[in-house]
Amino acid sequence: MAKRDYYETLGVSKGAGADEIKKAYRRKAKELHPDRNADNPNAEAQFKEANEAYDVLKDAEKKAAYDRFGHAAFEGGMGGGGGGGARRPHPGQQGDFASAFSDVFEDLFGDFMGGQGGRPGGGRARATRGSDLRYNMNITLEEAFSGEQKTITVPTAVQCGTCDGKGTEGASEPATCPTCSGMGKVRAQQGFFTVERACPTCAGAGQIIKNPCKVCGGSGRVEKERQLSVNIPAGVETGTRIRLSGEGEAGLRGGPTGDLYIFIEVQPHPLFERDGPNLFCSVPVTMSTAALGGEVEVPTIDGGRSRVKVPAGSQTGRQMRLRGKGMPALRGGGTGDMMIELAVETPVNLTSRQKDLLREFEKIEADNNPQGDSFFRKVKGFWDGMTQ
């Protein structure tokens, strides 16, 4: 059966550039990988076909020969294409497959393995970004309401000023690691795949330091405490994360600095409970105030006071709303409300006079307890049902 056109196999046009060809192959490699297509018996053959096409089209010399002579450029008896008449190995051989796939492997997993591109023998270590830091900050509900400017002390690693981050003493320079030739990683062939690991000699740095800096010990960084000013916006909640770009650990070998993440935790308040932008406050009222009606004075989160009218006959659990007296929304959108919940108190430690008055009231008390009447009607119905 005749071979498919290599461009058609990868899904690109004949005039496609190297980057477009590589991207197309990466898509095909992910799509057709046998491990992801266990139910497709043709996946492995299609995967090899895509690899064969990429092995030819990624190489400028092979690509030129293919564009001129097609598949015949790589079959016996055909020189051409700048090959000087020498016979080329068949692009489907395993050596070529490993070479082609390792290119894509580096693109797909290079960052995960700690690299930023480059080839063995580059002789230069890759910069490494500094670690991100986390700082847990406790604030009060009042601070969350109004917003706050806080100064914090953060222990972190900064670039060594003695060696300017190089890690070497004086004018000496780091040497290229002889094991990985500066790549920072080594490759090993495992059957069908080429696997990359961090170089065991330089731990992925790509360089070794023979004359380390006496201040930082060759790391290029020193521990130092820094004071930072942090703006806490109004409306923050527990779990809010604030990012300070570039305030984390210094990078290695000139790499960028990491970030500092501040995680907010709002402490419990003795008076208010929070639910998003709304606040809840339980207010005790006397039995007489709940029965006859009246007013109570309640605090607000901004430090003010509000008088709330208690309707006559109020029961425990009754709620009243103070609009706009809650918490501000974090990113605009107004302010929440404050909910007042009444808690009717039963008096204790009564005097003789108070007891006499209550006994007198008990004698003339009519059927004006709606919750009690409803409850006892339900109890009577329950007992009647059990008897029947």
C-alpha positions in Angstrom: 0.0 0.0 0.0 1.3 3.4 -0.9 2.5 5.7 1.9 0.5 8.7 2.8 1.9 12.1 2.1 3.9 13.3 5.2 2.3 16.7 5.1 -1.2 15.1 5.0 -0.2 12.8 7.9 0.6 15.7 10.2 -2.3 17.8 8.8 -0.2 20.8 7.6 0.3 22.4 4.2 3.5 21.9 2.1 4.6 25.4 2.8 4.4 25.0 6.6 7.3 26.3 8.7 9.3 24.4 11.3 7.2 25.8 14.3 3.9 24.8 12.6 5.2 21.3 11.8 6.4 20.8 15.4 3.0 22.0 16.8 1.1 19.7 14.5 3.3 16.8 15.5 2.8 17.5 19.2 -1.0 17.4 18.6 -0.8 14.1 16.8 1.5 12.6 19.4 -0.9 13.3 22.1 -3.9 12.3 20.1 -2.5 9.0 18.8 -0.4 7.8 21.7 -1.1 4.0 22.2 -1.5 4.4 25.9 -4.5 6.8 25.3 -6.0 4.6 22.6 -6.2 1.1 24.0 -9.5 0.5 22.1 -8.0 1.6 18.8 -5.9 -1.2 17.2 -4.6 1.2 14.5 -3.3 3.8 17.0 0.2 2.4 17.3 0.7 2.3 13.5 -0.7 5.8 13.1 1.5 7.0 15.9 4.6 5.6 14.2 3.4 7.1 10.9 3.2 10.5 12.4 6.6 10.1 14.0 8.1 9.1 10.7 6.6 12.1 9.0 7.9 14.5 11.6 11.4 13.0 11.6 11.7 13.9 7.9 9.9 17.3 7.9 11.7 18.7 11.0 15.1 18.3 9.2 15.7 21.0 6.6 17.8 18.8 4.4 15.5 15.8 4.6 12.5 18.1 4.0 14.1 19.6 0.9 14.8 16.1 -0.5 11.2 15.0 0.3 9.7 18.1 -1.4 11.7 17.3 -4.5 11.5 13.5 -4.8 8.8 12.5 -2.4 9.1 9.1 -0.6 11.6 8.0 -3.2 14.2 10.3 -1.7 14.6 7.8 1.2 14.4 4.5 -0.7 17.3 2.5 -2.2 18.9 3.8 -5.4 17.9 7.4 -5.0 20.5 10.0 -3.9 19.4 13.5 -4.5 18.4 16.3 -2.3 21.9 17.4 -1.3 22.7 13.9 0.0 25.8 13.4 -2.2 24.4 10.0 -3.4 24.7 8.5 0.1 21.9 6.3 1.2 20.0 7.6 4.2 18.6 5.4 6.9 14.9 4.7 6.7 13.0 7.3 8.7 11.0 4.6 10.4 14.0 3.2 12.2 13.9 3.3 16.0 17.0 5.6 16.3 15.2 8.2 14.3 12.0 7.7 16.2 13.7 8.3 19.5 15.4 11.4 18.2 12.1 12.8 16.8 10.1 12.0 19.9 12.7 13.4 22.3 12.4 16.8 20.7 8.7 16.9 21.5 9.3 15.3 24.9 11.5 18.2 25.7 8.8 20.7 24.7 6.0 18.9 26.6 7.9 18.1 29.8 10.9 20.4 29.8 9.5 22.9 32.2 8.3 20.1 34.5 11.8 18.7 34.6 13.2 22.1 35.5 14.4 23.3 32.1 13.8 26.2 29.8 14.9 24.7 26.6 18.5 24.3 25.3 20.6 21.4 24.3 23.4 19.4 25.9 26.7 21.1 25.5 25.3 24.6 25.9 27.8 25.1 28.8 25.4 27.6 30.6 23.1 26.8 33.5 19.5 27.8 33.1 18.1 30.4 35.5 15.6 29.1 38.1 12.7 31.1 39.4 12.7 31.6 43.2 10.1 29.9 45.3 6.8 31.5 46.2 6.2 32.2 49.9 3.1 32.0 52.1 2.3 34.3 55.0 -0.8 33.7 57.2 -2.2 37.0 58.5 -4.9 37.2 61.3 -7.0 40.3 61.3 -10.1 41.5 63.3 -13.5 41.9 61.9 -13.2 45.6 62.4 -10.0 45.6 60.2 -11.8 43.6 57.6 -14.6 46.1 57.6 -12.5 49.3 57.2 -9.4 47.9 55.4 -6.0 48.3 56.9 -2.3 49.0 56.1 -0.2 46.5 57.9 3.6 46.0 58.2 4.8 42.4 58.3 8.2 40.8 58.7 8.9 38.0 56.3 12.0 35.7 56.5 13.1 35.0 53.0 16.1 34.2 50.8 17.6 37.2 48.9 20.4 37.4 46.4 23.9 37.3 48.0 25.5 40.7 47.8 29.0 39.4 48.1 29.0 37.2 44.9 26.0 38.9 43.2 24.1 35.6 43.2 26.9 33.6 41.3 27.8 31.5 44.3 31.5 31.7 43.6 34.3 33.4 45.5 36.0 36.4 43.9 36.3 36.6 40.2 35.9 32.8 39.6 33.0 31.5 37.6 30.9 28.4 37.9 32.1 25.5 35.8 30.0 23.5 33.4 28.9 20.2 34.8 30.9 17.4 33.1 28.0 14.9 33.5 25.2 16.8 31.7 27.4 19.3 29.8 25.4 22.2 31.3 22.0 20.8 30.4 21.0 20.2 34.0 19.4 16.9 33.1 20.4 13.5 31.6 18.5 11.3 29.3 18.0 7.5 29.4 16.5 5.3 26.8 13.7 3.0 28.2 12.3 0.9 25.5 10.0 3.0 23.3 10.7 6.3 25.2 13.5 8.7 26.1 13.2 9.7 29.8 14.8 12.8 31.3 15.9 13.2 34.9 17.7 15.9 36.8 21.5 15.5 36.6 22.8 13.7 39.7 26.1 15.5 39.7 24.8 19.1 39.7 21.2 18.5 40.9 19.8 20.1 37.8 21.9 23.3 38.0 24.0 22.6 35.0 27.0 24.0 36.8 29.3 23.0 39.6 31.0 25.5 41.9 34.6 24.6 42.8 35.3 27.8 44.8 32.1 28.6 46.7 31.3 32.0 48.2 32.1 32.1 51.9 29.0 34.2 52.7 26.3 32.1 51.0 28.2 28.8 50.7 27.7 28.6 46.9 24.0 28.9 46.9 24.0 32.5 45.7 21.3 33.4 48.3 21.3 34.4 52.0 18.5 34.3 54.5 17.2 37.7 55.5 14.2 39.2 57.2 12.3 41.9 55.3 9.6 44.3 56.4 6.8 44.8 53.9 3.8 47.1 53.9 0.6 45.3 52.9 -2.7 46.9 51.9 -5.6 44.9 53.3 -8.7 46.0 51.3 -12.1 46.5 53.0 -14.4 43.5 52.8 -11.8 40.7 52.9 -12.9 37.3 54.3 -11.2 34.3 55.7 -9.4 32.5 52.8 -8.8 35.7 50.8 -5.4 35.6 49.1 -3.3 38.6 48.4 -0.4 38.3 45.9 2.7 40.5 46.2 4.5 40.0 42.9 8.3 39.6 43.2 8.4 39.5 47.0 9.2 35.8 47.3 12.6 34.1 47.3 15.3 35.3 45.0 15.9 33.2 41.9 19.0 31.1 41.3 21.6 32.1 38.6 19.8 35.3 37.8 16.3 33.8 37.7 13.2 35.9 38.5 12.1 36.3 42.1 9.1 34.3 43.4 5.9 35.8 44.7 4.6 36.3 48.3 1.0 35.1 48.9 -0.8 36.4 52.0 -3.7 34.3 53.2 -6.2 36.2 55.4 -8.0 34.8 58.4 -10.6 36.9 60.1 -10.8 36.2 63.8 -14.2 35.5 65.5 -16.0 38.5 66.9 -17.6 38.6 70.4 -20.8 40.4 69.1 -21.2 39.7 65.4 -21.3 36.6 63.2 -20.6 37.0 59.5 -22.2 35.4 56.5 -20.6 36.9 53.4 -21.5 40.6 53.4 -24.2 40.2 56.1 -23.7 40.4 59.9 -25.8 38.8 62.6 -26.2 40.0 66.1 -28.2 38.3 68.9 -29.7 40.9 71.2 -31.3 39.9 74.6 -34.6 41.6 75.5 -36.6 41.3 78.7 -39.8 39.3 78.9 -41.8 42.5 79.5 -40.3 44.4 76.6 -41.0 41.4 74.3 -44.6 41.3 75.5 -45.3 45.0 75.6 -43.0 46.2 72.9 -40.3 48.8 73.2 -36.8 49.8 71.9 -33.3 48.3 72.3 -30.0 49.9 71.5 -27.6 47.8 69.4 -24.0 48.3 68.3 -22.9 48.4 64.7 -19.6 47.3 63.2 -18.5 50.8 62.3 -18.5 51.7 66.0 -21.9 53.4 66.0 -25.2 52.7 67.7 -28.7 52.1 66.3 -32.1 52.0 68.1 -34.3 49.1 67.1 -38.0 49.0 67.7 -39.2 45.7 69.3 -42.8 45.0 68.3 -45.2 43.9 71.0 -45.5 40.1 71.3 -42.1 39.4 69.8 -40.8 35.9 70.3 -37.2 34.5 70.6 -35.6 34.2 67.2 -37.5 37.1 65.6 -35.2 38.9 63.2 -35.1 42.6 62.1 -32.9 44.0 59.4 -30.7 47.1 59.5 -30.0 47.8 55.8 -26.5 48.8 54.8 -25.0 48.1 58.3 -23.2 44.9 57.2 -19.8 44.4 55.6 -18.6 46.1 52.3 -18.2 43.9 49.3 -14.6 43.1 48.5 -14.6 44.3 44.9 -17.4 46.9 45.0 -21.1 46.0 44.8 -22.4 47.8 47.9 -22.7 46.8 51.5 -24.4 44.0 53.3 -27.1 44.2 56.0 -27.1 43.6 59.7 -29.7 41.2 61.1 -30.8 41.6 64.7 -32.1 38.4 66.3 -34.1 38.7 69.5 -33.5 36.4 72.5 -36.3 36.8 75.0 -34.9 36.3 78.5 -36.7 34.6 81.4 -36.0 36.5 84.6 -34.1 34.8 87.4 -33.5 35.5 91.1 -36.9 37.0 91.5 -37.9 39.0 94.6 -41.0 38.1 96.6 -42.9 41.1 95.1 -42.0 39.9 91.5 -43.1 36.4 92.3 -46.4 37.6 93.6 -47.0 39.7 90.5 -46.2 36.8 88.2 -48.6 34.5 90.2 -51.3 37.1 89.9 -50.6 37.4 86.2 -50.8 33.6 85.8 -54.3 33.5 87.3 -55.6 36.0 84.8 -53.5 34.8 81.9 -55.8 34.1 78.9 -55.2 31.9 75.9 -52.8 34.4 74.3 -49.7 32.2 73.9 -49.9 31.2 70.2 -46.8 29.0 70.1 -47.9 27.1 73.2 -51.5 26.6 72.0 -50.2 25.3 68.7 -47.8 22.9 70.3 -50.3 21.4 72.7 -52.9 20.9 69.9 -50.2 18.9 68.1 -49.4 16.9 71.3 -53.1 16.1 71.8 -53.4 14.9 68.2 -50.3 12.7 68.6 -51.7 11.1 71.7 -55.1 10.5 70.2 -53.5 8.8 67.2 -51.4 6.5 69.5 -54.6 5.5 71.4 -56.5 4.6 68.3 
